[in-house]
Amino acid sequence: MFLVRIFFAFFLALSFQPRFVAQDSSAPIQPFTAHVRALEVALDYLGQPLSNAEQQKINEATGMADEAKVIADIEKVLDPYVLCLVDINAEGRVKVEPGAARPELVEGGTRIFLVKVHNRAHTADRSAARKAYDNAREVYRALIAESDPNE
C-alpha cells in the first residue's frame, strides 16, 4: 500500500503539474496559479499540506502585478518538494536531474514529492507518463508476489 501511495502522489503531481518555467516567464499566470491551488488541495488531501508560512508566501505572490515575479516566488516555495526536474527540449528529448527534495522515505508512513517539468516542446502527450505508470505497476505487483507468504 505504501508504494501505491508513492506512485499515486507521483502521478497526481504530474496531473496537477503547473508549467514551472522560471527561465520562461511567458507562462499564463491564471492557469499557473490555478494549478498551484489545485496542488495545495491535493497535498492537503494526501496528508502533507504546505505549512501556513508557505501558503502565506503563495498568497502574497499571487497578489503581485509582476507575472515573472509571481512565478519565481511560487517556485521558491515549491522547489524544496521537487524530487526530480524533467526537461523536455524542443526536439522532444527528455533529461532528468535530481531536485532539491531529499529522497528519504518515512518508515510506516507516506512521503510526497513533486516532479518539476520544463516542457519546451509544448507537447501534451501523456503516453510516456502512462508507460512509466504501467511499468511501475508491474514492478510493484512483482514485489508483492515475491513477498506474499500465502503463495
C-alpha positions as CSV (number, residue, x, y, z in Angstrom):
1,M,0.0,0.0,0.0
2,F,2.9,2.3,0.8
3,L,4.3,2.1,-2.8
4,V,0.9,2.6,-4.2
5,R,0.6,5.9,-2.3
6,I,4.0,7.0,-3.6
7,F,3.1,6.2,-7.2
8,F,-0.3,7.9,-6.7
9,A,1.3,11.0,-5.4
10,F,3.8,11.0,-8.3
11,F,1.1,10.8,-10.9
12,L,-1.1,13.2,-9.0
13,A,1.7,15.7,-9.2
14,L,2.0,15.0,-12.9
15,S,-1.7,15.6,-13.5
16,F,-1.7,18.8,-11.5
17,Q,1.7,19.9,-12.9
18,P,1.8,23.7,-13.3
19,R,4.3,24.6,-16.0
20,F,7.2,25.5,-13.8
21,V,9.1,27.8,-16.1
22,A,11.3,30.2,-14.2
23,Q,13.5,30.6,-17.3
24,D,10.5,31.3,-19.5
25,S,8.2,33.8,-17.6
26,S,5.8,33.8,-20.5
27,A,3.6,31.2,-18.8
28,P,0.0,32.4,-18.5
29,I,-0.4,33.4,-14.9
30,Q,-4.0,32.5,-14.3
31,P,-3.7,28.8,-15.3
32,F,-0.4,28.6,-13.4
33,T,-1.9,29.9,-10.1
34,A,-5.0,27.7,-10.6
35,H,-2.7,24.6,-10.9
36,V,-0.8,25.7,-7.8
37,R,-4.1,26.0,-5.9
38,A,-5.1,22.5,-7.1
39,L,-1.7,21.2,-5.9
40,E,-2.3,22.8,-2.5
41,V,-5.6,21.0,-2.2
42,A,-4.1,17.7,-3.4
43,L,-1.2,17.9,-0.9
44,D,-3.7,18.7,1.9
45,Y,-5.9,15.7,0.9
46,L,-2.9,13.4,0.8
47,G,-1.9,14.4,4.3
48,Q,1.2,16.5,3.6
49,P,-0.2,20.1,3.4
50,L,2.0,23.1,2.8
51,S,2.9,25.0,6.0
52,N,1.0,28.2,6.9
53,A,4.1,30.2,6.1
54,E,4.4,28.6,2.7
55,Q,0.7,29.1,2.0
56,Q,1.1,32.8,3.0
57,K,4.0,33.2,0.6
58,I,1.9,31.8,-2.2
59,N,-0.9,34.1,-1.3
60,E,1.4,37.1,-1.3
61,A,2.9,36.1,-4.6
62,T,-0.4,35.7,-6.4
63,G,-1.3,39.3,-5.4
64,M,1.7,40.8,-7.2
65,A,1.4,42.6,-10.5
66,D,4.7,41.3,-12.0
67,E,3.9,37.9,-13.5
68,A,7.5,36.8,-13.7
69,K,8.0,37.6,-10.0
70,V,4.8,35.7,-9.2
71,I,6.1,32.5,-10.9
72,A,9.6,32.9,-9.4
73,D,8.2,33.3,-5.9
74,I,5.8,30.4,-6.1
75,E,8.6,28.2,-7.5
76,K,10.8,29.2,-4.5
77,V,8.1,27.8,-2.2
78,L,7.5,24.6,-4.1
79,D,11.1,23.8,-5.1
80,P,12.0,22.1,-1.8
81,Y,9.4,19.5,-2.5
82,V,10.7,18.7,-6.0
83,L,12.3,15.3,-6.2
84,C,13.3,15.5,-9.9
85,L,13.5,18.0,-12.7
86,V,12.3,16.8,-16.1
87,D,13.4,18.9,-19.1
88,I,11.8,18.2,-22.4
89,N,13.6,20.1,-25.1
90,A,12.2,21.4,-28.3
91,E,13.1,18.2,-30.1
92,G,11.2,16.1,-27.5
93,R,14.4,14.7,-25.8
94,V,14.0,14.2,-22.1
95,K,16.6,14.9,-19.5
96,V,16.0,14.2,-15.8
97,E,18.0,15.7,-12.9
98,P,17.6,15.4,-9.1
99,G,15.6,18.2,-7.4
100,A,16.0,19.9,-4.1
101,A,14.0,17.3,-2.1
102,R,16.0,14.6,-0.4
103,P,14.8,11.2,-1.5
104,E,14.1,10.0,2.1
105,L,11.1,7.8,2.8
106,V,9.2,7.6,6.1
107,E,9.1,4.1,7.6
108,G,5.5,3.1,8.1
109,G,4.2,6.4,6.5
110,T,4.0,8.4,3.3
111,R,6.2,11.0,1.8
112,I,5.0,13.0,-1.1
113,F,7.3,14.5,-3.8
114,L,6.7,16.8,-6.7
115,V,8.1,16.5,-10.2
116,K,9.0,19.8,-11.9
117,V,8.6,19.7,-15.7
118,H,10.1,22.1,-18.2
119,N,8.1,21.3,-21.4
120,R,9.9,23.3,-24.1
121,A,8.5,21.0,-26.8
122,H,5.0,22.1,-25.7
123,T,3.6,18.6,-26.0
124,A,0.7,17.3,-24.1
125,D,1.3,13.7,-24.9
126,R,0.9,11.7,-21.7
127,S,1.8,8.4,-23.3
128,A,5.3,8.5,-21.7
129,A,3.8,9.1,-18.2
130,R,1.3,6.3,-18.8
131,K,4.0,3.9,-19.9
132,A,6.1,4.8,-16.8
133,Y,3.0,4.2,-14.6
134,D,2.3,0.8,-16.2
135,N,6.0,-0.2,-15.8
136,A,5.9,0.9,-12.1
137,R,2.7,-1.0,-11.5
138,E,4.2,-4.2,-12.9
139,V,7.3,-3.8,-10.7
140,Y,5.0,-3.3,-7.7
141,R,3.0,-6.4,-8.5
142,A,6.1,-8.5,-8.8
143,L,7.4,-7.2,-5.4
144,I,4.1,-8.1,-3.8
145,A,4.1,-11.5,-5.4
146,E,7.6,-12.2,-4.1
147,S,6.8,-11.1,-0.6
148,D,3.4,-12.7,-0.3
149,P,3.8,-15.7,2.2
150,N,0.5,-17.2,1.0
151,E,1.7,-18.1,-2.4
